[in-house]
């Protein structure tokens, strides 16, 4: 009864109703609390934002509201359905996009019916559909002034800052693990000069500052149940200014790997050509009108950089005693770091091969 009471109180700030028809918790995601609620015969998503992670929820909601409103305008102009092709925020009775009470900080979206999120590609082509969705997201927002957005997580993909944190973790050696991972430490230290490849180009304008999603996993795309098409990008909490290369690169890092993120047998870890090509094809089919020559030239660097950065973050956490990433067994962060090292090595060694794939679709 306490749970339904909390949900009812939050929902009443957005909608008028006698009672909630039904509700269910949606366990996907590890940060916010998400529930599907049916009210007056219609489904909605109610989310309680984790203000421990997102310390400026008002700024976060300002980002989301401005981006989704811009997307709605572009989708309508192109003859699309904005209620299915972008997230639709429900306003409170007093016209706000969020509500705060003694239980937490809440927002509400229209629920997108007849579409599903998948944690892994269950059908051939599904990874490519996510690529089209993220490419379309970038293309529709090409004229949005990304510099008006706030940073919901500061320096999230600032690789030189991540490198500095890594060096600090080595020096402090809080968990006493430095000596056992010398080879892994040396791998990242050897790439110090590579770390600013994207950030330096953003700073001097060679790369455009765009709206970036920063969590471009398959399960952040709604797949239409009937057509199998990727129709809507969701989970916009980490929408920030940055480089499109971040979004492309993280998709490749996570989605084109041959193995799980914590695979122990490194002989099984490599970047899968077919998946790389599937993503490139879908992504560039939507971005061809707005992508710049410099972005094309650095596209594969995006894949390498996001993998390098993620591996460095895993090893940093291992050196600090596993305080950030959730682990399920001792040494998991080290296993994660090693898979990323193997992927980086593979993508570096086969750079010509992967860049040839990119050229096919320009």
VEXTI-514818 format. One record per residue: x, y, z of N, C-alpha, C in turn. Coordinates in steps of 0.1 Angstrom, whole numbers, padded with zeros to 4 digits, always signed. Each point is the difference from the previous one (the first is absolute). Layout:
REM VEXTI-514818
XYZXYZXYZ;...
REM end
This chain:
REM VEXTI-514818
+0008-0012+0000-0008+0012+0000+0009+0013+0000;+0011-0001+0007+0009+0012+0000+0005+0004-0014;+0003-0011-0008+0005+0003-0013-0010+0006-0009;-0012-0005+0000-0011+0005-0009-0004+0014+0005;+0001+0003+0013-0003+0013+0006+0011+0010-0006;+0012-0004+0000+0011+0009-0005-0003+0003-0015;-0003-0010-0008-0002+0001-0014-0012+0009-0003;-0011-0003+0008-0012+0008-0002+0002+0015+0003;+0008+0003+0010+0002+0014+0004+0008+0007-0011;+0010-0007-0006+0008+0006-0010-0008+0002-0013;-0008-0010-0004-0008+0001-0012-0010+0011+0001;-0005+0002+0012-0011+0010+0002+0005+0014-0003;+0013+0002+0000+0006+0013-0004-0001+0003-0015;-0001-0011-0008+0000+0001-0014-0014-0002-0006;-0008-0009+0006-0013-0003-0006-0011+0000+0011;-0012+0002-0005-0012-0001+0008-0007-0014-0001;-0002-0007+0011-0006-0013-0001-0006-0004+0014;-0008-0010+0000-0005-0005+0012+0009-0011+0006;+0005-0009-0008+0009-0010+0004+0009-0005-0011;+0011-0006+0003+0009-0006-0010-0006-0013-0004;-0002-0002-0014-0006-0013-0004+0010-0011+0003;+0013+0001-0004+0010-0010+0003+0013+0006-0001;+0010-0007+0006+0014+0005-0001+0009-0012+0000;+0012+0002-0005+0011-0011+0001+0013+0007-0001;+0009-0005+0008+0014+0005+0000+0007-0006-0012;+0008+0009-0006+0008-0004-0012+0015-0001+0005;+0006-0012+0001+0013-0001+0007+0012+0004-0009;-0002+0002-0013+0011+0004-0009+0006+0013+0005;+0013+0001+0000+0007+0012+0005+0003-0002+0015;+0011+0006+0004+0005-0001+0013+0001+0013+0008;-0006+0010-0006+0002+0013+0007-0013+0006+0005;-0010+0002-0009-0013+0006+0004-0010-0011+0003;-0010+0003+0007-0011-0009+0003-0011+0002-0010;-0004-0010-0008-0009+0002-0011-0012-0009+0001;-0012+0006-0002-0013-0008+0001-0008+0004-0012;-0007-0010-0005-0011+0002-0010-0013+0001+0008;-0007+0011-0002-0013+0001+0007-0011+0002-0011;-0011-0006+0003-0012+0002-0009-0010+0009+0008;-0003+0011-0006-0009+0010+0006-0011+0004-0010;-0012-0001+0004-0011+0004-0009+0001-0007-0014;+0004-0013+0001+0001-0008-0012+0012+0002-0009;+0010+0009+0004+0012+0003-0008+0012-0003+0008;+0011-0005-0007+0012-0004+0007+0010+0012+0000;+0007+0001+0011+0011+0010+0002+0012-0006+0006;+0011+0006-0001+0012-0003+0007+0003+0010+0011;+0000-0005+0013+0004+0009+0011+0014-0004+0004;+0009+0010+0001+0013-0002+0005+0004+0009+0012;+0006-0007+0010+0006+0008+0011+0015+0001-0003;+0005+0012-0002+0014+0002-0004+0009-0001+0012;+0011-0007-0003+0010-0002+0010+0009+0012+0002;-0003+0008+0010+0007+0013+0002+0013-0001+0006;+0004-0013+0004+0013-0002+0005+0010+0000-0012;-0005-0006-0011+0008+0000-0012-0001+0013-0008;-0013+0004-0002-0003+0012-0007-0002+0011+0010;+0010+0008+0003-0001+0009+0011-0007+0013-0004;-0002+0002-0013-0008+0012-0005-0011-0005-0008;-0011-0005+0007-0011-0006-0008-0008+0011-0008;+0000+0012+0005-0007+0011-0007+0008+0002-0013;+0013+0001+0000+0008+0002-0012-0002-0012-0010;-0001-0012+0006-0002-0012-0008-0013+0001-0007;-0011+0004+0007-0013+0001-0006-0001+0011-0010;+0008+0011+0002+0000+0010-0010+0006-0005-0013;+0011-0008+0001+0006-0006-0012-0010-0009-0007;-0007-0009+0007-0009-0009-0006-0012+0007-0007;-0005+0010+0007-0012+0007-0005+0003+0008-0013;+0012+0006+0000+0004+0008-0011+0003-0009-0012;+0007-0011+0002+0003-0009-0011-0012-0007-0005;-0009-0005+0008-0012-0007-0005-0009+0010-0007;-0001+0012+0005-0009+0010-0007+0006+0003-0014;+0013+0001-0001+0006+0002-0013-0002-0012-0009;+0002-0012+0005-0003-0012-0008-0014+0000-0005;-0010+0003+0009-0014+0000-0004-0002+0009-0012;+0005+0011+0000-0001+0009-0011+0005-0005-0013;+0012-0006+0001+0006-0006-0012-0007-0012-0005;-0005-0008+0009-0008-0012-0004-0013+0003-0006;-0007+0010+0005-0012+0005-0006+0002+0005-0014;+0011+0008-0001+0003+0006-0013+0003-0010-0011;+0005-0012+0004+0003-0010-0009-0011-0010-0002;-0012+0003+0006-0012-0009-0001+0000-0012+0009;+0009+0000+0010+0000-0012+0009-0010+0002+0012;+0001-0010+0009-0009-0001+0011+0008+0003+0013;-0001+0013+0005+0009+0003+0011-0003-0007+0013;-0013-0006+0001-0003-0007+0012+0007-0014+0001;+0005-0004-0012+0007-0013-0001+0015+0001-0003;+0004+0011-0006+0013+0002-0004+0009+0008+0009;-0005+0006+0010+0008+0006+0011-0008-0001+0013;+0007+0001+0011-0006+0000+0013-0009+0012+0002;-0012-0002+0006-0009+0011+0002-0002+0002+0015;+0005+0011+0005-0002+0003+0014-0014+0005+0003;-0005-0004+0012-0013+0004+0004+0002+0012+0010;-0007+0011-0001+0002+0011+0009-0008-0002+0012;+0005+0006+0011-0008+0000+0013-0012+0010-0002;-0009+0000+0010-0011+0009-0001+0004+0015+0000;+0012+0003+0005+0004+0014+0000+0010+0003-0012;+0001-0010-0009+0007+0003-0013+0015-0004+0001;+0004-0007+0010+0014-0004+0001+0002-0014-0006;+0013-0003-0004+0003-0013-0005+0005-0009+0011;-0001+0004+0012+0005-0009+0011-0008+0004+0013;+0000-0010+0009-0007+0003+0013+0010-0005+0011;+0001+0007+0011+0008-0004+0011-0009+0000+0013;+0001-0010+0007-0007-0001+0013+0010-0006+0010;-0005-0003+0012+0008-0006+0011+0006-0014-0004;-0006-0007-0010+0004-0013-0004+0011+0000-0011;+0001+0011-0007+0010+0001-0010-0004+0009-0012;+0008-0001-0011-0001+0009-0011-0005-0009-0012;-0012+0004-0006-0007-0008-0009-0002+0007-0014;-0001-0009-0010-0005+0005-0013-0009-0011-0006;-0007+0004-0010-0010-0010-0006+0001+0002-0016;+0000-0012-0007+0000+0000-0014-0013-0007-0005;-0004+0003-0012-0010-0009-0007+0007-0014-0002;-0007-0011+0002+0005-0013-0003-0001-0003-0015;+0011-0004-0006-0001-0004-0014-0004-0014-0002;-0012-0002-0005-0006-0013-0002+0005-0007-0012;-0002-0014+0000+0003-0008-0011+0015+0001-0005;+0009+0002+0010+0014+0001-0003+0007-0006+0013;+0013-0005-0003+0007-0008+0011+0014+0004+0000;+0006+0000+0012+0015+0002+0002+0006-0014+0002;+0011-0002-0006+0007-0013+0001+0014+0002+0006;+0004-0009+0009+0013+0001+0006+0011-0006-0009;-0004-0008-0010+0009-0005-0010-0007-0002-0013;+0007+0000-0011-0006-0002-0013-0005-0014-0002;-0013-0001+0000-0006-0014-0001-0003-0004-0014;+0001+0010-0009-0002-0003-0015+0011+0007-0008;+0003-0005-0011+0010+0006-0009-0006+0013-0005;+0009+0010+0001-0004+0013-0005-0004+0010+0012;-0002-0006+0012-0004+0008+0011+0010+0011+0004;+0013-0005+0000+0011+0010+0003+0000+0011-0010;-0002-0003-0013-0001+0010-0010-0011+0010+0002;-0011-0006+0005-0012+0009+0003+0003+0010+0011;+0008-0005+0010+0004+0010+0010+0009+0010-0005;+0009-0004-0010+0009+0010-0006-0008+0011-0008;-0011-0005-0007-0008+0010-0007-0007+0010+0009;-0005-0006+0012-0007+0009+0009+0010+0010+0006;+0012-0004+0004+0009+0010+0006+0006+0009-0011;+0001-0004-0012+0004+0009-0011-0011+0010-0003;-0012-0005+0000-0012+0010-0002+0000+0010+0011;+0002-0005+0012+0000+0009+0012+0010+0011-0002;+0012-0003-0004+0011+0009-0003-0004+0010-0012;-0006-0006-0010-0003+0008-0012-0011+0010+0003;-0010-0004+0007-0011+0009+0004+0004+0011+0009;+0010-0002+0008+0005+0010+0009+0012+0008-0005;+0003-0002-0013+0013+0006-0006+0000+0015+0002;-0012+0007-0001-0001+0014+0001-0003+0005+0014;-0001-0009+0010-0002+0004+0014+0013+0005+0006;-0001+0011+0007+0012+0006+0006+0004-0008+0013;+0009-0010-0002+0003-0009+0011+0007+0007+0012;+0006+0012-0003+0006+0007+0011-0009+0006+0010;-0013+0000-0003-0010+0004+0010-0003-0010+0010;+0004-0013-0002-0003-0010+0009+0010+0000+0012;-0004-0005+0012+0009-0001+0011+0006-0014+0000;+0011-0001+0007+0007-0013+0002-0007-0007+0012;-0007-0011-0003-0007-0007+0011+0010-0008+0008;+0011-0005-0006+0011-0006+0007+0013+0007-0006;+0007+0007+0008+0011+0008-0004+0011-0009-0005;+0006+0004-0012+0012-0007-0006-0003-0014-0003;-0012-0004-0003-0004-0013-0002+0008-0008-0011;+0003+0007-0011+0008-0006-0010+0012+0009-0003;+0005+0006+0010+0013+0008-0001+0011-0010+0002;+0005-0006-0010+0010-0011+0002+0013+0005+0006;+0005+0012-0002+0012+0004+0007-0003+0001+0015;-0012+0005+0004-0003+0000+0014-0001-0014+0006;-0005-0009-0008-0001-0014+0005+0014-0006+0001;+0009+0004-0009+0014-0004+0001+0007+0005+0013;-0003+0013+0003+0005+0006+0013-0005-0007+0012;-0012-0004+0000-0006-0008+0011+0007-0014+0001;+0003-0005-0011+0007-0013-0001+0014+0001+0006;+0007+0010-0004+0014+0002+0006-0001+0002+0015;-0009+0008+0004-0002+0002+0015-0003-0013+0007;-0008-0009-0006-0003-0013+0006+0013-0009+0001;+0008+0001-0010+0013-0007+0000+0009+0005+0012;+0001+0013+0001+0009+0006+0010-0005-0003+0014;-0013+0001+0002-0006-0003+0013+0000-0014+0004;-0003-0009-0010+0000-0015+0002-0008-0004+0012;-0012+0005+0001-0008-0001+0012-0002-0015+0004;-0003-0008-0010-0003-0014+0002+0013-0009+0000;+0011+0006-0002+0013-0008+0000+0001-0010-0011;-0006+0004-0012-0001-0010-0011+0010+0004-0012;+0007+0011+0001+0007+0006-0011+0010-0010-0006;+0008-0007+0009+0010-0009-0005-0005-0012-0008;-0012-0004+0002-0005-0012-0007-0006+0004-0014;-0001+0013-0003-0006+0003-0013+0009+0010-0007;+0014-0003+0001+0009+0009-0007-0002+0000-0015;-0002-0011-0006-0002-0001-0015-0012+0008-0004;-0011-0001+0007-0012+0008-0003+0002+0015+0002;+0007+0004+0011+0003+0014+0002+0009+0005-0011;+0010-0007-0004+0009+0004-0011-0007+0002-0013;-0011-0008-0003-0007+0001-0012-0007+0014-0001;-0006+0004+0011-0007+0013+0000+0010+0012+0000;+0010-0002+0008+0010+0011+0001+0007+0003-0014;+0001-0011-0008+0006+0002-0013-0008+0008-0010;-0013+0001+0004-0009+0007-0009-0004+0014+0005;+0008+0005+0009-0003+0014+0006-0002+0010-0011;+0009+0000-0010-0001+0011-0010-0012-0002-0010;-0005-0012+0000-0012-0003-0008-0013+0005+0006;+0000+0001+0013-0013+0003+0008-0006+0013-0005;+0007+0011-0003-0007+0013-0004-0004+0000-0015;+0000-0011-0007-0003+0000-0014-0014+0007-0003;-0010-0004+0008-0013+0006-0002-0002+0013+0007;+0004+0001+0012-0002+0012+0008+0007+0012-0006;+0012-0002-0005+0008+0012-0006-0007+0005-0012;-0006-0009-0008-0007+0004-0012-0013+0007+0003;-0007-0004+0011-0012+0007+0004+0004+0014+0005;+0011+0001+0007+0004+0013+0006+0004+0010-0011;+0006-0004-0011+0004+0009-0010-0010+0001-0012;-0011-0007+0001-0010+0001-0010+0001-0009-0012;+0010-0008+0000+0002-0009-0012-0012-0011+0000;-0005-0003+0012-0011-0009+0002-0012+0009+0005;-0012-0001-0006-0011+0007+0005-0005-0005+0014;-0004+0009+0008-0006-0003+0013-0015-0004-0003;-0004-0012+0003-0014-0005-0003-0006-0004+0013;-0013-0002-0001-0008-0007+0011+0005-0015-0001;+0004-0004+0012+0004-0014+0000-0008-0008+0011;-0003-0012-0003-0009-0008+0009+0008-0006+0011;+0012-0005-0003+0010-0005+0010-0004-0014+0006;-0010-0006-0004-0003-0014+0005-0007-0008-0011;+0007-0002-0011-0006-0005-0013+0000-0015+0000;-0006-0006+0010-0002-0014+0000-0013-0004-0007;-0001-0012-0005-0011-0005-0007-0013+0002+0008;+0000-0002+0013-0012+0001+0008-0004+0014+0002;+0006+0010-0006-0004+0014+0001-0007+0004-0013;-0004-0010-0008-0008+0002-0012-0012-0008+0000;-0012+0007-0002-0012-0008-0001-0002-0006-0014;-0002-0013-0001-0001-0007-0013-0015-0002-0002;-0005+0004-0011-0014-0001-0003-0003-0015-0002;-0011-0005+0007-0003-0014+0000-0005-0005-0014;-0006+0008-0007-0005-0004-0013+0010+0000-0011;+0008+0011-0001+0009+0002-0011+0014-0005+0003;+0004+0000+0013+0013-0003+0004+0010+0012-0001;-0006+0011-0003+0009+0012-0002+0002+0007+0014;+0012+0006+0001+0003+0008+0011-0007+0013-0001;-0009+0003+0009-0008+0012-0002+0003+0012+0010;+0005-0003+0012+0002+0010+0010+0012-0002+0009;+0008+0010+0001+0011+0000+0010-0005+0004+0013;+0003-0008+0011-0005+0003+0013+0012+0002+0010;-0003+0002+0013+0009+0002+0010+0010+0012-0003;-0006+0012+0001+0008+0012-0004+0007+0007+0012;+0001-0007+0011+0006+0006+0012+0015+0005-0003;+0007-0006-0008+0014+0004-0003+0001+0007-0013;-0011+0006-0005+0001+0009-0011+0008+0012+0004;+0011+0003-0008+0009+0011+0003+0007+0005-0012;+0007+0011+0000+0008+0004-0011+0013-0009-0001;+0004-0003-0012+0012-0008-0002+0002-0003-0015;+0006-0012-0003+0003-0004-0013-0009-0012-0004;-0005+0000-0012-0007-0011-0005+0008-0013+0000;+0014+0002+0000+0009-0012+0001-0002-0008+0013;-0004+0007+0010-0003-0007+0013-0011-0010-0002;-0011+0004-0006-0011-0009-0001+0003-0011-0010;+0006+0003-0011+0004-0011-0010+0010-0009+0007;+0010+0005+0007+0010-0008+0005-0005-0010+0011;-0009+0005+0009-0004-0008+0011-0010-0011-0005;-0007+0003-0011-0008-0011-0006+0008-0011-0006;+0011+0004-0006+0009-0011-0006+0007-0007+0012;+0005+0007+0010+0006-0007+0011-0008-0010+0006;-0013+0003+0002-0009-0009+0007-0006-0010-0009;-0005+0004-0012-0008-0008-0009+0007-0008-0010;+0013+0004-0003+0007-0008-0011+0011-0009+0006;+0000-0001+0013+0009-0009+0006-0004-0015-0001;+0009-0009-0002-0003-0014-0001-0004-0007+0013;+0003+0007+0011-0002-0007+0013-0006+0009+0010;-0003-0006+0012-0005+0008+0011+0011+0010+0005;-0005+0010+0007+0009+0010+0005+0010-0005+0010;-0003-0011+0007+0009-0006+0010+0005-0013-0004;+0001-0003-0013+0005-0013-0005+0014-0002+0005;+0003-0012+0006+0013-0003+0005+0010-0005-0011;-0006-0007-0010+0008-0006-0010+0002+0011-0011;+0011+0007+0000+0002+0011-0009+0002-0004-0015;+0002-0013-0002+0001-0005-0014-0014+0001-0007;-0010+0001+0008-0014+0001-0005-0004+0015-0002;+0008+0009+0003-0003+0014+0000+0006+0007-0013;-0009+0006-0008+0004+0007-0012-0012+0008-0005;+0003+0010-0009-0011+0008-0006-0005-0007-0012;-0013-0003-0001-0006-0008-0010-0003+0009-0013;+0007-0003-0011-0002+0007-0012-0014+0002-0004;-0008-0010+0000-0013+0000-0005-0009+0010+0009;+0002+0000+0013-0007+0008+0008+0004+0015-0001;+0013+0002-0001+0006+0013-0003-0006+0006-0013;-0001-0008-0010-0005+0005-0013-0015+0002+0001;-0007-0008+0007-0015+0001+0002-0003+0014+0007;+0008+0003+0010-0002+0013+0007+0004+0012-0009;+0012-0001-0006+0004+0011-0009-0010+0003-0011;-0005-0011-0006-0010+0002-0011-0013+0007+0005;-0005-0005+0012-0012+0006+0005+0002+0015+0005;+0011+0002+0007+0003+0013+0005+0002+0010-0011;+0008-0003-0009+0003+0010-0011-0011+0002-0010;-0009-0010-0001-0012+0002-0009-0009+0011+0005;+0001+0003+0013-0008+0011+0006+0008+0013+0002;+0013-0001+0000+0008+0011+0003+0007+0006-0012;-0002-0006-0012+0007+0004-0012-0001+0015-0004;-0011+0006+0004-0002+0014-0004+0007+0010+0010;+0003-0004+0012+0005+0010+0010+0014-0004+0005;+0005-0012-0002+0013-0004+0005+0011+0008-0007;+0010+0004+0007+0011+0008-0006+0012-0009-0004;+0008+0006-0008+0012-0008-0005+0009-0004+0012;+0002+0009+0009+0008-0003+0012-0006-0011+0008;-0013+0000+0002-0007-0011+0007+0002-0013-0007;-0001+0000-0013+0002-0012-0008+0015-0005+0003;+0009+0009-0001+0014-0004+0001+0003-0005+0014;-0007+0004+0010+0002-0005+0014-0010-0010+0005;-0008-0005-0009-0011-0009+0005+0006-0013+0007;+0010-0006-0006+0006-0012+0006+0007+0004+0013;+0006+0012+0000+0006+0004+0013-0011+0001+0011;-0012+0003-0003-0010+0000+0010-0002-0013+0006;+0000-0011-0009-0001-0013+0005+0012-0004+0009;+0012+0003-0004+0011-0003+0008+0000+0008+0013;-0003+0013-0001+0001+0009+0012-0010-0004+0011;-0012-0003-0004-0010-0004+0010+0003-0013+0007;+0006-0009-0008+0004-0013+0006+0012+0002+0009;+0010+0008-0004+0011+0003+0008-0004+0007+0013;-0009+0010-0001-0004+0007+0012-0007-0009+0009;-0009-0009-0005-0008-0008+0009+0010-0010+0007;+0009-0006-0007+0010-0009+0006+0008+0007+0010;+0004+0012-0002+0007+0008+0010-0008+0002+0012;-0013+0003-0002-0009+0002+0012-0001-0013+0008;-0001-0011-0007-0001-0013+0007+0012-0002+0009;+0012+0002-0007+0013-0002+0008+0001+0010+0011;-0004+0012-0002+0001+0010+0011-0009-0005+0012;-0011-0005-0003-0009-0004+0011+0006-0012+0007;+0007-0009-0008+0006-0012+0006+0011+0005+0010;+0008+0010-0005+0011+0005+0009-0005+0007+0012;-0012+0005-0001-0006+0008+0012-0008-0009+0009;-0001-0013-0004-0007-0009+0009-0015-0003-0004;-0003+0002-0013-0014-0003-0005-0010+0008+0007;+0001+0013-0001-0010+0008+0008-0010+0007-0010;+0001-0001-0013-0009+0006-0009-0009-0010-0007;+0007-0008-0008-0008-0010-0008-0005-0012+0008;-0012-0003-0001-0005-0012+0007+0007-0013-0004;+0005-0008+0009+0006-0012-0003-0007-0012+0006;+0001-0011-0006-0007-0012+0005+0010-0011+0004;+0013+0002-0002+0010-0009+0005+0014+0007+0001;+0009-0005+0008+0013+0007+0001+0007+0000-0013;+0006+0011-0004+0007+0001-0012-0008+0003-0012;-0013+0002+0001-0008+0003-0012+0004+0012-0007;+0004+0011+0007+0004+0012-0007+0013-0002-0007;+0009-0008+0005+0012-0003-0008-0003-0008-0012;-0009-0010+0001-0004-0007-0012-0006+0010-0011;-0008+0009+0005-0007+0010-0009+0011+0008-0007;+0010+0005+0008+0011+0008-0006+0007-0008-0010;+0003-0013+0002+0008-0008-0009-0008-0002-0013;-0013-0002+0000-0008-0001-0012+0001+0013-0008;+0000+0011+0006+0000+0013-0007+0014+0002-0006;+0011-0004+0007+0013+0000-0005+0001-0008-0013;-0006-0012+0001+0001-0009-0012-0008+0006-0012;-0011+0006+0003-0008+0006-0011+0008+0012-0006;+0006+0009+0009+0008+0011-0005+0011-0005-0009;+0007-0010+0005+0011-0006-0008-0004-0005-0014;-0012-0007+0000-0005-0005-0012-0004+0011-0010;-0007+0011+0005-0004+0011-0008+0012+0008-0005;+0010+0001+0008+0012+0007-0005+0007-0008-0011;+0001-0013+0002+0008-0009-0009-0008-0001-0014;-0013+0001+0001-0008-0001-0013-0006+0013-0004;+0006+0011+0003-0005+0013-0003-0004+0002-0015;+0010-0004-0009-0003+0001-0014-0012-0008-0004;-0002-0011+0006-0012-0009-0003-0013+0007+0003;+0000+0006+0012-0012+0006+0005-0003+0013-0007;+0011+0008-0003-0002+0012-0007-0005-0002-0015;+0004-0011-0005-0005-0004-0014-0015-0003+0001;-0005-0005+0011-0014-0002+0002-0007+0013+0000;+0005+0010+0007-0006+0013+0001-0001+0006-0013;+0011-0001-0008+0000+0007-0014-0010-0006-0009;-0004-0012+0002-0010-0006-0008-0014+0007+0001;-0002+0006+0011-0014+0006+0003+0000+0015+0000;+0011+0006-0005+0001+0015+0000-0006+0004-0014;
REM end
